[in-house]
Amino acid sequence: MWYLDNDASYHIYVDIDKFRELDESIKGNVTFTDHSKVFIKEKGTILIKLKNKSHQFIGNIYYIPTIKKIIY
């Protein structure tokens, strides 16, 4: 299940298999409130299933494989 935060500065996902397209030229870092940083490997689009069983693409999602757990 997904919970989307429209006020989030970054949208991050760790499972590369969920991405429908990826832009490998996007690189950089995300800094968290505790001042820790993680490396952005790529940025792309994922497909999610909505409660009504339809699907929707969400873009500008950073692929950061070093994050071990996503809090929803």
VMD Tcl script that draws the C-alpha trace (Angstrom):
set ca {
  {0.00 0.00 0.00}
  {1.17 3.51 -0.81}
  {0.64 6.68 1.18}
  {1.64 9.72 -0.81}
  {2.95 12.85 0.86}
  {2.32 15.79 -1.45}
  {4.48 18.03 0.74}
  {7.52 15.76 0.54}
  {10.71 17.24 -0.87}
  {11.68 13.94 -2.47}
  {9.88 10.77 -3.48}
  {12.09 7.72 -3.09}
  {11.70 4.06 -3.99}
  {14.18 1.21 -3.54}
  {12.86 -1.57 -5.80}
  {14.25 -1.08 -9.31}
  {11.79 -3.64 -10.71}
  {8.86 -1.27 -10.02}
  {10.28 1.46 -12.28}
  {8.83 1.71 -15.78}
  {11.50 4.13 -17.02}
  {14.73 5.45 -15.54}
  {16.98 8.39 -16.33}
  {20.53 7.31 -15.53}
  {21.88 10.84 -16.03}
  {20.26 12.05 -12.79}
  {22.79 11.95 -9.94}
  {23.07 13.70 -6.61}
  {22.33 13.32 -2.92}
  {19.31 13.50 -0.66}
  {19.93 14.96 2.80}
  {17.62 13.91 5.62}
  {16.69 15.88 8.73}
  {19.36 14.06 10.75}
  {21.91 15.39 8.19}
  {22.65 11.93 6.80}
  {22.97 11.70 3.02}
  {22.21 9.03 0.45}
  {23.28 8.90 -3.19}
  {20.64 9.20 -5.94}
  {21.42 6.58 -8.55}
  {18.64 7.36 -11.05}
  {15.25 9.06 -11.36}
  {12.18 7.65 -13.04}
  {8.52 6.73 -13.17}
  {6.69 3.96 -11.34}
  {3.22 2.48 -11.81}
  {1.01 2.11 -8.73}
  {-2.33 0.39 -8.23}
  {-5.04 2.59 -6.71}
  {-7.78 1.56 -4.26}
  {-10.32 1.49 -7.10}
  {-8.11 -1.09 -8.89}
  {-7.02 1.37 -11.61}
  {-3.36 2.25 -12.15}
  {-1.50 5.54 -12.20}
  {2.02 6.58 -13.13}
  {3.99 8.68 -10.66}
  {7.04 10.49 -11.97}
  {10.13 12.14 -10.51}
  {10.81 9.23 -8.17}
  {14.43 8.83 -7.07}
  {15.89 5.35 -7.17}
  {18.13 5.04 -4.10}
  {19.10 1.38 -3.61}
  {21.12 1.97 -0.44}
  {18.02 2.73 1.64}
  {17.06 -0.44 3.46}
  {13.48 0.42 4.45}
  {10.81 2.83 3.32}
  {8.34 4.13 5.90}
  {4.88 4.55 4.40}
}
mol new
graphics top color blue
foreach p $ca { graphics top sphere $p radius 0.5 }
foreach p [lrange $ca 0 end-1] q [lrange $ca 1 end] { graphics top cylinder $p $q radius 0.2 }
display resetview
